[in-house]
Amino acid sequence: MQNHDGSQKLRRPVHQPIAERPDRMEEACGVYAVLADGQPVANLTYFGLYSLQHRGQESAGIAVFNHGKVRLHKDMGLVSQVFDQDVLARMPGNLAIGHNRYSTTGSSKACNAQPVVLMTRLGPFAFAHNGNLVNAAELRDKLDDGQTEFTSTTDSELIAFAIQQAVNRGMDWKPAIIEAAAMCRGAFSLVIGTVDALYALRDSYGIRPLVFGRLGDAQSGHWVVSSESCGLDIIGAAFEADVDPGELITFRLGDTEPKREQWAEPSARMCVFEMIYFARPDSRFFGESLYSYRQRIGQILARESGVEADLVIGVPDSGIPAAIGFSQASGITFADGLIKNRYVGRTFIQPTQAMREAGIRVKLNPLPDVLAGKRVVVIDDSIVRGTTSRKLVQALRDAGATEVHMRISSPPVTHPCFYGIDTDTQDQLIAARLTVKQIEDHLKVDTLAYLSKEGMVEAAHASSEHFCTACFDGSYPIPMDDSVRSSKLMLEPSGVAASKG
């Protein structure tokens, strides 16, 4: 538990980082906020963060405003591990700011958990960030006035300090937030709470999603902001709109309409991987659920790379909608050939080498009675390094599949992301080093095919200019220095970089 003076008491030791990184694009963070009088805003935020748990499982936190003071609780672990009813009962108020974290700048440790709470001459504010800055080192140099005490190694804290310094120079909240945002380059979807308002802001490219909705009827003046629309659904809030790229929205208690204004000229480049994999399939983008989009990319994938087979299976959970679409378009029967242990989050207890060599299956297990004697098309959302895919192919063959044809519902990942997704360096990305035929041989599949970039965009019913596709083509919409590409731990002290697995 932490108050606005910055003191903090952790409930448990910090987890050690995992020894082996997952072989897929890893999560962005989730941000959430509730502004409502007479409502259990901490409990509502808990459920909102619970619905956004897929976006980050390293830490979670909630800050609540009550009579001009802030009560903050944050810790390492899943939302259900960090909070219980006793903790939430001690957090009354009318405004809550919440955050789920997956680290993209700064390592996985307690001091980097969010929200960030800082004091100013106007009182405290709470801040939560989804995204990643590409000018973090430069921004830190600008903010280091010899008096600022940096307590974390995240770019998120830097944005918060930029706001604090602007307010303390005499600015009001809104111009201070805009000035801080203008100092940033990169991806940033923000929620900011003060003693009298809630602010939601999105960078001019809109790389990471952010939506808002109403809680209660049109006259209630109660508002919710969430990384995805599923965070509104879980508490019965009605979706209103996206926070547009380059937009700042101000919410005040009792106002039946928020104040919306452009703080920067928009140039929409939303991360297309949000649609392919990151966001939940029940979240809505461009007026429809992502489940529908993912079915369509499966249908286009079947059209582009059909094959004779007996079964189509998807890698749970993200590959399932595309596999259903592939089945619909190809006429090949869809079946559940892989069972996922849905109680597995990020495990910090590593199997022994002997267990790994024995093929320990923590998350996925094939069904031999479904797969035996069958020619199988297996659909997955991406291949990053290829290690997991190769083990999966072997597991399917061990279960009796006579042929394994792998289809990927995205183009080859050839470039790392610097805008809020944790990817390997380019030399670790298998598609940057090998041809499709070489990857096919490495995975030991009968055939391999990826969705085309054109098919990926076609399924979105939008122009390719609306999306950031840098991980597929290296066309980064936001310029960055070469030094930024070296390590996501650029702000860590010497020797700390190895602490993040």
C-alpha positions as CSV (number, residue, x, y, z in Angstrom):
1,M,0.0,0.0,0.0
2,Q,1.3,3.4,-0.8
3,N,0.2,7.0,-0.1
4,H,0.9,10.1,-2.2
5,D,4.1,10.7,-0.2
6,G,5.7,7.9,-2.1
7,S,6.1,5.4,0.8
8,Q,5.4,1.8,-0.2
9,K,5.0,-1.5,1.5
10,L,5.2,-4.6,-0.7
11,R,3.2,-7.6,0.3
12,R,5.6,-10.2,-1.1
13,P,9.1,-10.5,-2.5
14,V,9.7,-9.5,-6.1
15,H,9.5,-12.5,-8.4
16,Q,12.5,-13.5,-10.3
17,P,12.2,-13.1,-14.1
18,I,11.5,-16.1,-16.2
19,A,14.6,-17.9,-17.6
20,E,13.2,-18.5,-21.1
21,R,11.2,-16.0,-23.1
22,P,8.0,-17.1,-24.8
23,D,8.3,-17.6,-28.5
24,R,5.8,-15.0,-29.5
25,M,5.2,-11.3,-29.6
26,E,4.7,-10.3,-26.0
27,E,2.0,-8.2,-24.4
28,A,1.5,-4.5,-24.3
29,C,0.2,-3.0,-21.0
30,G,-3.4,-2.2,-20.0
31,V,-4.7,1.1,-18.6
32,Y,-8.0,1.7,-17.0
33,A,-9.9,4.4,-15.1
34,V,-13.3,5.0,-13.5
35,L,-14.8,8.3,-12.5
36,A,-18.0,7.8,-10.6
37,D,-19.6,9.3,-7.4
38,G,-21.0,6.8,-4.9
39,Q,-19.6,3.8,-6.7
40,P,-17.0,1.3,-5.6
41,V,-14.5,2.6,-8.1
42,A,-11.6,0.4,-6.8
43,N,-13.7,-2.7,-7.3
44,L,-14.8,-1.6,-10.7
45,T,-11.3,-1.0,-11.7
46,Y,-10.2,-4.4,-10.4
47,F,-12.7,-6.0,-12.7
48,G,-11.6,-3.8,-15.6
49,L,-8.0,-4.8,-15.1
50,Y,-9.1,-8.4,-14.8
51,S,-10.6,-8.1,-18.3
52,L,-7.3,-6.6,-19.5
53,Q,-5.1,-9.2,-17.9
54,H,-4.0,-10.5,-21.3
55,R,-2.2,-7.2,-21.9
56,G,0.3,-7.7,-19.0
57,Q,0.9,-10.1,-16.2
58,E,4.0,-8.8,-14.4
59,S,2.4,-6.3,-12.1
60,A,-0.9,-4.5,-11.3
61,G,-1.9,-1.4,-9.5
62,I,-4.8,0.9,-8.6
63,A,-4.7,4.5,-7.3
64,V,-7.9,5.9,-5.8
65,F,-8.7,9.6,-5.1
66,N,-10.7,10.4,-2.0
67,H,-11.2,13.9,-0.5
68,G,-8.1,15.2,-2.2
69,K,-5.8,12.4,-1.2
70,V,-4.6,9.3,-3.1
71,R,-4.3,5.8,-1.9
72,L,-2.2,3.5,-4.1
73,H,-1.7,-0.2,-4.0
74,K,0.5,-2.0,-6.5
75,D,2.6,-5.1,-6.5
76,M,4.1,-7.8,-8.7
77,G,1.8,-10.5,-10.0
78,L,-1.6,-11.0,-11.6
79,V,-4.5,-8.7,-10.6
80,S,-6.1,-11.5,-8.5
81,Q,-2.8,-12.0,-6.7
82,V,-2.2,-8.3,-6.0
83,F,-5.8,-7.4,-4.8
84,D,-8.3,-9.0,-2.5
85,Q,-11.5,-7.7,-1.0
86,D,-9.8,-6.5,2.1
87,V,-7.4,-4.3,0.1
88,L,-10.2,-3.0,-2.1
89,A,-12.4,-2.2,0.9
90,R,-9.7,0.2,2.1
91,M,-9.8,2.2,-1.1
92,P,-13.0,4.3,-1.2
93,G,-13.2,7.3,-3.5
94,N,-14.7,8.6,-6.7
95,L,-11.8,8.2,-9.2
96,A,-9.6,5.2,-9.7
97,I,-6.6,4.8,-12.1
98,G,-5.5,1.2,-12.9
99,H,-2.7,-0.5,-14.7
100,N,-1.5,-4.0,-15.8
101,R,2.1,-4.1,-16.8
102,Y,4.3,-6.0,-19.2
103,S,7.7,-4.4,-19.3
104,T,8.9,-2.8,-22.6
105,T,11.2,-0.1,-21.1
106,G,12.6,-0.9,-17.6
107,S,12.9,-4.4,-16.2
108,S,10.3,-6.5,-14.4
109,K,10.5,-5.3,-10.8
110,A,8.3,-3.6,-8.2
111,C,9.7,-0.1,-8.6
112,N,8.5,-0.1,-12.2
113,A,4.9,-1.1,-11.4
114,Q,2.2,1.5,-12.2
115,P,0.3,3.7,-11.6
116,V,2.8,6.4,-10.9
117,V,1.7,8.9,-8.2
118,L,3.4,12.2,-7.8
119,M,2.7,15.4,-5.8
120,T,2.5,18.9,-7.4
121,R,1.6,22.4,-6.2
122,L,-2.0,21.6,-7.3
123,G,-2.1,18.3,-5.4
124,P,-1.4,14.7,-6.3
125,F,-2.0,13.1,-9.6
126,A,-1.9,9.4,-10.7
127,F,-0.7,8.3,-14.1
128,A,-0.8,5.1,-16.2
129,H,0.8,4.5,-19.6
130,N,0.5,1.9,-22.3
131,G,3.1,2.2,-25.0
132,N,6.8,2.9,-25.4
133,L,8.9,6.1,-26.0
134,V,11.7,6.1,-28.5
135,N,13.3,9.3,-27.0
136,A,13.3,8.1,-23.3
137,A,17.0,8.8,-22.8
138,E,16.8,12.2,-24.3
139,L,13.7,13.0,-22.2
140,R,15.4,11.9,-19.0
141,D,18.3,14.3,-19.7
142,K,15.9,17.2,-20.2
143,L,14.0,16.4,-16.9
144,D,17.1,15.8,-14.8
145,D,17.4,19.2,-13.1
146,G,19.5,17.8,-10.2
147,Q,16.5,17.8,-7.9
148,T,14.2,15.2,-9.5
149,E,14.6,11.8,-7.9
150,F,13.9,9.1,-10.4
151,T,12.6,6.0,-8.6
152,S,12.1,3.7,-11.5
153,T,13.7,2.8,-14.9
154,T,10.6,3.3,-17.0
155,D,9.8,5.8,-19.7
156,S,6.3,6.0,-18.1
157,E,7.7,7.7,-15.0
158,L,9.5,10.3,-17.2
159,I,6.2,11.4,-18.7
160,A,4.8,11.8,-15.2
161,F,7.7,13.9,-14.1
162,A,7.3,16.0,-17.2
163,I,3.8,16.8,-16.1
164,Q,4.9,17.4,-12.5
165,Q,7.6,19.9,-13.6
166,A,5.2,21.8,-15.9
167,V,2.6,22.1,-13.1
168,N,5.2,23.2,-10.6
169,R,6.3,25.9,-13.0
170,G,2.8,27.4,-12.8
171,M,0.8,25.6,-15.5
172,D,-2.7,24.2,-15.0
173,W,-3.3,20.4,-15.5
174,K,-4.4,20.5,-19.1
175,P,-1.5,22.6,-20.6
176,A,0.9,20.7,-18.4
177,I,-0.3,17.4,-19.8
178,I,-0.1,18.7,-23.4
179,E,3.4,20.1,-22.9
180,A,4.6,16.8,-21.5
181,A,3.0,14.9,-24.4
182,A,4.6,17.2,-26.9
183,M,8.0,16.3,-25.4
184,C,7.4,12.6,-26.1
185,R,8.1,10.6,-29.3
186,G,6.7,7.1,-29.6
187,A,3.5,5.3,-28.5
188,F,1.6,6.5,-25.5
189,S,-2.0,6.0,-24.5
190,L,-2.4,7.6,-21.1
191,V,-4.9,7.9,-18.3
192,I,-4.3,10.6,-15.7
193,G,-6.3,11.3,-12.5
194,T,-6.2,14.5,-10.5
195,V,-8.3,15.7,-7.5
196,D,-11.0,17.2,-9.8
197,A,-10.7,15.5,-13.2
198,L,-9.8,12.4,-15.3
199,Y,-7.8,12.9,-18.5
200,A,-7.3,10.4,-21.4
201,L,-4.7,11.1,-24.1
202,R,-3.5,9.2,-27.1
203,D,-0.3,9.9,-29.2
204,S,-0.8,11.4,-32.6
205,Y,-0.3,8.0,-34.3
206,G,-2.8,6.2,-32.1
207,I,-0.5,3.2,-32.0
208,R,-2.0,1.7,-28.8
209,P,-5.8,1.5,-28.4
210,L,-7.8,3.6,-25.9
211,V,-11.6,3.8,-25.6
212,F,-14.1,5.4,-23.2
213,G,-17.7,4.8,-22.2
214,R,-20.5,5.8,-19.8
215,L,-21.4,4.1,-16.6
216,G,-25.1,4.4,-15.9
217,D,-27.6,6.6,-17.8
218,A,-26.8,9.6,-19.9
219,Q,-27.3,12.0,-17.0
220,S,-25.1,10.1,-14.5
221,G,-21.8,11.9,-15.4
222,H,-19.9,8.7,-14.7
223,W,-17.1,7.7,-17.0
224,V,-14.8,4.8,-17.8
225,V,-11.6,4.7,-19.9
226,S,-10.1,1.4,-21.0
227,S,-7.4,0.1,-23.3
228,E,-10.1,-2.1,-24.9
229,S,-13.8,-2.2,-25.1
230,C,-13.9,-5.5,-23.2
231,G,-13.0,-3.5,-20.1
232,L,-16.2,-1.5,-20.5
233,D,-18.3,-4.6,-21.0
234,I,-17.3,-6.3,-17.8
235,I,-18.7,-3.6,-15.6
236,G,-21.8,-2.8,-17.8
237,A,-20.4,0.5,-19.1
238,A,-21.7,1.6,-22.5
239,F,-19.1,2.1,-25.2
240,E,-19.1,5.7,-26.4
241,A,-16.0,6.1,-28.7
242,D,-12.3,5.7,-29.2
243,V,-10.0,8.3,-27.9
244,D,-8.8,9.5,-31.3
245,P,-5.1,9.7,-32.3
246,G,-3.8,13.1,-31.0
247,E,-6.8,13.6,-28.8
248,L,-7.0,14.8,-25.2
249,I,-10.3,14.2,-23.4
250,T,-11.3,15.7,-20.0
251,F,-13.9,14.1,-17.9
252,R,-15.4,15.7,-14.8
253,L,-17.9,14.3,-12.4
254,G,-21.5,15.1,-13.3
255,D,-20.7,16.4,-16.8
256,T,-23.0,14.7,-19.3
257,E,-20.4,15.1,-22.1
258,P,-16.6,15.1,-21.9
259,K,-14.5,17.9,-23.4
260,R,-12.7,16.5,-26.5
261,E,-9.9,18.4,-28.2
262,Q,-7.0,17.6,-30.5
263,W,-3.6,18.3,-28.8
264,A,-1.7,17.1,-31.9
265,E,-2.3,16.7,-35.6
266,P,-3.4,13.1,-36.1
267,S,-1.7,10.6,-38.4
268,A,-3.3,7.2,-37.5
269,R,-1.0,4.2,-37.5
270,M,-2.6,1.8,-35.0
271,C,-0.5,-1.4,-34.4
272,V,-2.0,-4.0,-36.7
273,F,-0.9,-6.7,-34.2
274,E,-3.5,-5.4,-31.8
275,M,-6.0,-6.8,-34.3
276,I,-4.2,-10.0,-35.1
277,Y,-3.2,-11.1,-31.6
278,F,-2.9,-8.7,-28.7
279,A,-6.4,-7.4,-28.1
280,R,-9.2,-9.8,-26.9
281,P,-11.4,-11.2,-29.6
282,D,-14.5,-9.7,-28.0
283,S,-13.0,-6.2,-28.1
284,R,-14.4,-4.0,-30.8
285,F,-12.3,-2.2,-33.4
286,F,-13.7,-0.3,-36.4
287,G,-17.2,-1.1,-35.3
288,E,-16.9,-4.9,-35.0
289,S,-15.4,-7.5,-32.7
290,L,-11.9,-8.7,-33.5
291,Y,-13.3,-12.3,-33.6
292,S,-14.9,-11.3,-36.9
293,Y,-11.7,-9.8,-38.2
294,R,-9.7,-12.9,-37.2
295,Q,-12.2,-15.2,-38.9
296,R,-11.8,-13.2,-42.1
297,I,-8.0,-13.4,-42.1
298,G,-8.4,-17.1,-41.8
299,Q,-10.7,-17.2,-44.8
300,I,-8.2,-15.1,-46.8
301,L,-5.3,-17.4,-45.6
302,A,-7.2,-20.4,-47.0
303,R,-7.8,-18.6,-50.3
304,E,-4.1,-17.7,-50.5
305,S,-2.5,-21.0,-49.4
306,G,-5.0,-23.8,-49.6
307,V,-3.9,-27.4,-49.0
308,E,-5.5,-30.9,-49.0
309,A,-6.0,-32.0,-45.5
310,D,-8.4,-33.8,-43.1
311,L,-8.5,-31.3,-40.1
312,V,-7.9,-27.7,-39.3
313,I,-6.9,-26.9,-35.8
314,G,-6.0,-23.6,-34.1
315,V,-3.3,-22.9,-31.5
316,P,-5.3,-21.7,-28.5
317,D,-6.5,-19.1,-28.0
318,S,-5.4,-16.6,-30.6
319,G,-5.3,-19.0,-33.5
320,I,-8.9,-20.4,-33.0
321,P,-10.9,-17.7,-34.9
322,A,-8.5,-17.8,-37.9
323,A,-8.7,-21.6,-37.9
324,I,-12.5,-21.4,-38.0
325,G,-12.3,-19.0,-40.9
326,F,-9.8,-21.2,-42.7
327,S,-12.2,-24.2,-42.2
328,Q,-15.2,-22.2,-43.5
329,A,-13.3,-21.1,-46.7
330,S,-11.6,-24.4,-47.4
331,G,-14.3,-26.8,-46.4
332,I,-11.9,-28.8,-44.2
333,T,-13.3,-29.9,-40.9
334,F,-12.4,-27.8,-37.9
335,A,-11.5,-29.6,-34.6
336,D,-10.0,-28.9,-31.2
337,G,-6.7,-30.8,-31.5
338,L,-4.8,-28.8,-28.8
339,I,-6.0,-28.2,-25.3
340,K,-4.8,-25.2,-23.4
341,N,-4.3,-25.0,-19.7
342,R,-6.0,-21.6,-19.2
343,Y,-4.9,-21.4,-15.6
344,V,-1.3,-20.8,-16.6
345,G,-0.2,-17.2,-16.6
346,R,3.5,-16.3,-16.4
347,T,5.2,-18.9,-14.4
348,F,8.3,-17.9,-12.4
349,I,9.1,-21.6,-11.5
350,Q,11.1,-23.1,-14.3
351,P,11.1,-26.8,-15.2
352,T,14.3,-28.6,-14.9
353,Q,16.4,-29.4,-18.0
354,A,15.3,-33.0,-17.7
355,M,11.6,-32.0,-17.6
356,R,12.1,-29.8,-20.7
357,E,13.9,-32.6,-22.5
358,A,11.0,-34.9,-21.7
359,G,8.7,-32.4,-23.4
360,I,6.9,-30.9,-20.5
361,R,3.7,-29.4,-21.8
362,V,2.7,-26.6,-19.4
363,K,0.3,-24.8,-21.6
364,L,-0.7,-27.0,-24.6
365,N,-1.4,-30.7,-24.9
366,P,-2.4,-32.4,-28.2
367,L,-5.3,-34.9,-28.5
368,P,-4.1,-38.2,-30.1
369,D,-7.6,-39.5,-30.7
370,V,-8.4,-36.4,-32.7
371,L,-5.1,-36.2,-34.6
372,A,-4.1,-39.8,-35.2
373,G,-3.9,-40.7,-38.9
374,K,-5.0,-37.2,-40.0
375,R,-3.5,-34.6,-42.3
376,V,-3.6,-31.5,-40.1
377,V,-3.5,-27.8,-40.9
378,V,-2.5,-25.9,-37.8
379,I,-3.2,-22.2,-37.6
380,D,-1.1,-19.8,-35.4
381,D,-1.0,-16.0,-35.3
382,S,2.8,-15.6,-35.7
383,I,6.2,-17.2,-35.6
384,V,8.8,-15.2,-33.8
385,R,11.9,-17.3,-33.0
386,G,10.5,-20.7,-34.1
387,T,11.4,-22.7,-31.0
388,T,7.9,-23.2,-29.7
389,S,6.5,-23.9,-33.2
390,R,9.1,-26.6,-33.8
391,K,8.2,-28.3,-30.5
392,L,4.5,-28.0,-31.4
393,V,5.0,-29.7,-34.7
394,Q,6.8,-32.5,-33.1
395,A,4.1,-32.9,-30.5
396,L,1.4,-33.1,-33.3
397,R,3.5,-35.8,-35.0
398,D,3.9,-37.7,-31.8
399,A,0.1,-37.6,-31.4
400,G,-0.2,-39.4,-34.7
401,A,-0.7,-36.6,-37.3
402,T,0.5,-38.0,-40.6
403,E,1.0,-34.5,-42.2
404,V,1.4,-31.1,-40.5
405,H,0.8,-28.0,-42.6
406,M,1.4,-24.8,-40.8
407,R,-0.5,-21.6,-41.7
408,I,0.3,-18.3,-40.0
409,S,-2.4,-15.6,-39.9
410,S,0.0,-12.7,-40.2
411,P,3.0,-11.9,-42.5
412,P,6.5,-12.9,-41.4
413,V,7.8,-10.9,-38.4
414,T,11.1,-9.5,-39.7
415,H,11.6,-6.4,-37.6
416,P,11.5,-5.7,-33.8
417,C,8.9,-3.3,-32.3
418,F,9.8,-0.2,-30.4
419,Y,6.3,1.1,-29.7
420,G,5.2,-1.0,-26.7
421,I,5.6,-4.7,-27.7
422,D,8.5,-6.7,-26.4
423,T,10.2,-8.4,-29.3
424,D,13.7,-9.9,-29.8
425,T,16.4,-8.1,-31.7
426,Q,16.3,-8.6,-35.4
427,D,19.0,-11.3,-35.4
428,Q,16.7,-13.4,-33.2
429,L,13.7,-13.2,-35.5
430,I,13.6,-16.3,-37.6
431,A,11.9,-14.7,-40.6
432,A,14.6,-12.0,-40.7
433,R,17.3,-14.7,-41.1
434,L,15.7,-17.5,-43.1
435,T,13.5,-17.9,-46.2
436,V,10.0,-19.4,-45.9
437,K,11.4,-22.7,-47.3
438,Q,14.2,-22.6,-44.8
439,I,11.8,-22.0,-41.9
440,E,9.6,-24.8,-43.2
441,D,12.6,-27.1,-43.0
442,H,13.6,-25.9,-39.6
443,L,10.1,-26.5,-38.2
444,K,9.9,-29.9,-39.9
445,V,6.4,-29.2,-41.3
446,D,5.2,-30.5,-44.6
447,T,4.3,-27.0,-45.8
448,L,4.4,-23.5,-44.4
449,A,2.6,-20.4,-45.6
450,Y,2.0,-16.9,-44.1
451,L,-0.8,-14.5,-44.7
452,S,0.1,-11.8,-47.1
453,K,0.4,-8.2,-46.0
454,E,-2.3,-7.3,-48.5
455,G,-4.6,-10.0,-47.2
456,M,-4.1,-8.8,-43.6
457,V,-5.1,-5.2,-44.5
458,E,-7.9,-6.3,-46.8
459,A,-9.6,-8.2,-43.9
460,A,-9.6,-5.0,-41.9
461,H,-11.7,-3.2,-44.5
462,A,-9.3,-0.3,-44.2
463,S,-6.3,1.3,-45.9
464,S,-2.8,0.0,-45.0
465,E,-2.0,3.7,-44.3
466,H,-4.1,3.4,-41.1
467,F,-1.8,0.8,-39.5
468,C,1.7,0.5,-38.2
469,T,3.1,-2.6,-40.0
470,A,6.8,-2.0,-39.0
471,C,7.3,-5.5,-37.6
472,F,6.5,-6.9,-41.1
473,D,8.2,-4.4,-43.4
474,G,10.5,-2.2,-41.3
475,S,8.6,0.9,-42.1
476,Y,8.6,2.7,-38.8
477,P,6.2,5.6,-38.7
478,I,8.1,7.3,-35.8
479,P,11.8,8.0,-36.5
480,M,14.3,6.9,-33.8
481,D,18.0,7.0,-33.2
482,D,20.1,3.9,-33.7
483,S,20.9,3.9,-29.9
484,V,17.2,3.2,-29.2
485,R,17.4,-0.1,-31.1
486,S,20.1,-1.5,-28.9
487,S,18.2,-2.4,-25.8
488,K,14.8,-1.9,-24.1
489,L,16.8,-1.6,-20.9
490,M,18.4,1.7,-21.9
491,L,17.6,3.4,-18.6
492,E,19.0,0.6,-16.4
493,P,22.2,1.0,-14.4
494,S,25.2,-0.9,-15.8
495,G,24.9,-4.6,-15.4
496,V,21.1,-4.7,-14.8
497,A,20.2,-5.5,-18.3
498,A,20.5,-9.2,-17.7
499,S,17.9,-9.1,-15.0
500,K,15.0,-9.3,-17.5
501,G,14.6,-12.7,-19.0
